[in-house]
Amino acid sequence: LGPGHGKISYAKANGAEAVSAAWNRGALGTVLSLSQGTKPSGFTYLGEKGVRHCILDGTYGYRELMKQIVAFFQTRRSPVAIAETIETIRFIEEVNAAGGA
C-alpha cells in the first residue's frame, strides 16, 4: 500500500495472526495468516475498482523472486527503491513491536 503507514495493530488467536494498518492518506490494509493445517495462500483486494480474490501459487512466486535476486547480482541495481525497502523494514519492525513474531 506504499509509504506513509500510521497505526499498526496485531492479534493472534487459534492458529491465526492478523496485522492491520492505516496509512496517512486514508488507506487501510489487513493481512490474515492461517498457520494451522494445509491451506492455500491468497489475498482479497478491495479497492477503488472493485474486489479481487487471488490464490497465490508458492512455486511461481519463488521463481519470480529468484529471477529478481539473480538480476540484482548481475546488474548491482536493486529492483526496489531504497526508500521502499526502508519503509518495509520499518513496517515489519513495528508489527514485531506490536506483538508479532
PAGU-735323 format. One record per residue (C-alpha): chain; residue in three letters; x, y, z. Coordinates in steps of 0.1 Angstrom, whole numbers, plus 2048, in hexadecimal, padded with zeros to 3 digits. Example, Ala and Ser with C-alpha at 12.3 -4.5 7.8 and 13.67 -1.06 7.14 Angstrom:
// PAGU-735323
NODE chain resn   X   Y   Z
NODE     A  ala 87B 7D3 84E
NODE     A  ser 889 7F5 847
// end
This chain:
// PAGU-735323
NODE chain resn   X   Y   Z
NODE     A  leu 800 800 800
NODE     A  gly 81E 816 7FE
NODE     A  pro 830 82D 815
NODE     A  gly 822 841 832
NODE     A  his 812 827 848
NODE     A  gly 805 833 86A
NODE     A  lys 7F5 81E 885
NODE     A  ile 7FB 7F8 885
NODE     A  ser 7E9 7DE 899
NODE     A  tyr 7F1 7B9 89D
NODE     A  ala 7DC 79C 8AA
NODE     A  lys 7E2 776 8AE
NODE     A  ala 7C8 75C 8B7
NODE     A  asn 7C0 738 8AF
NODE     A  gly 7DB 732 895
NODE     A  ala 7D5 753 883
NODE     A  glu 7E7 774 882
NODE     A  ala 7DA 796 876
NODE     A  val 7EC 7B6 86F
NODE     A  ser 7D9 7D6 867
NODE     A  ala 7E7 7F8 85E
NODE     A  ala 7DA 81A 855
NODE     A  trp 7ED 830 83D
NODE     A  asn 7EF 856 840
NODE     A  arg 7DD 85B 81F
NODE     A  gly 7BE 847 82C
NODE     A  ala 7C5 824 81E
NODE     A  leu 7C0 805 834
NODE     A  gly 7D1 7E4 831
NODE     A  thr 7CC 7C3 843
NODE     A  val 7E0 7A2 840
NODE     A  leu 7D2 782 84F
NODE     A  ser 7E8 764 852
NODE     A  leu 7DB 741 85A
NODE     A  ser 7F7 72C 867
NODE     A  gln 7E6 70B 86F
NODE     A  gly 7E1 6F0 856
NODE     A  thr 7E7 6F2 830
NODE     A  lys 7D5 710 822
NODE     A  pro 7DC 723 802
NODE     A  ser 7EA 746 805
NODE     A  gly 7D8 763 7F5
NODE     A  phe 7C9 785 7FA
NODE     A  thr 7AA 799 7F4
NODE     A  tyr 7AE 7BC 7E6
NODE     A  leu 793 7D6 7EC
NODE     A  gly 79A 7F6 7D9
NODE     A  glu 78D 812 7C4
NODE     A  lys 788 7FB 7A6
NODE     A  gly 776 7DF 7B9
NODE     A  val 77E 7BF 7CB
NODE     A  arg 798 7A5 7C0
NODE     A  his 79F 783 7D0
NODE     A  cys 7C0 772 7C8
NODE     A  ile 7CF 750 7D2
NODE     A  leu 7F5 751 7D1
NODE     A  asp 80A 735 7C4
NODE     A  gly 82A 733 7D8
NODE     A  thr 83D 723 7BC
NODE     A  tyr 837 740 7A4
NODE     A  gly 83E 75B 7BF
NODE     A  tyr 85F 74A 7C9
NODE     A  arg 86A 747 7A4
NODE     A  glu 863 76C 79E
NODE     A  leu 875 776 7BE
NODE     A  met 894 762 7B3
NODE     A  lys 893 774 791
NODE     A  gln 895 795 7A3
NODE     A  ile 8B1 78A 7BA
NODE     A  val 8C6 77D 79D
NODE     A  ala 8C0 79E 78A
NODE     A  phe 8CB 7B1 7A9
NODE     A  phe 8EC 79F 7AB
NODE     A  gln 8F2 7A2 785
NODE     A  thr 8EA 7C8 783
NODE     A  arg 8F1 7D3 7A7
NODE     A  arg 8D1 7E7 7A4
NODE     A  ser 8B4 7E0 7BC
NODE     A  pro 892 7DB 7AD
NODE     A  val 884 7EC 7CC
NODE     A  ala 88B 810 7D5
NODE     A  ile 89F 814 7F5
NODE     A  ala 884 82A 804
NODE     A  glu 86A 80F 7FE
NODE     A  thr 882 7F5 80D
NODE     A  ile 886 80A 82D
NODE     A  glu 861 810 830
NODE     A  thr 85B 7EA 82D
NODE     A  ile 874 7E3 848
NODE     A  arg 866 7FE 85E
NODE     A  phe 843 7EF 85A
NODE     A  ile 84F 7CC 863
NODE     A  glu 861 7DA 882
NODE     A  glu 841 7EB 88D
NODE     A  val 82D 7CB 889
NODE     A  asn 847 7B9 89E
NODE     A  ala 845 7D4 8B8
NODE     A  ala 81F 7D0 8B9
NODE     A  gly 823 7AB 8C2
NODE     A  gly 829 79A 8A1
NODE     A  ala 845 783 89B
// end
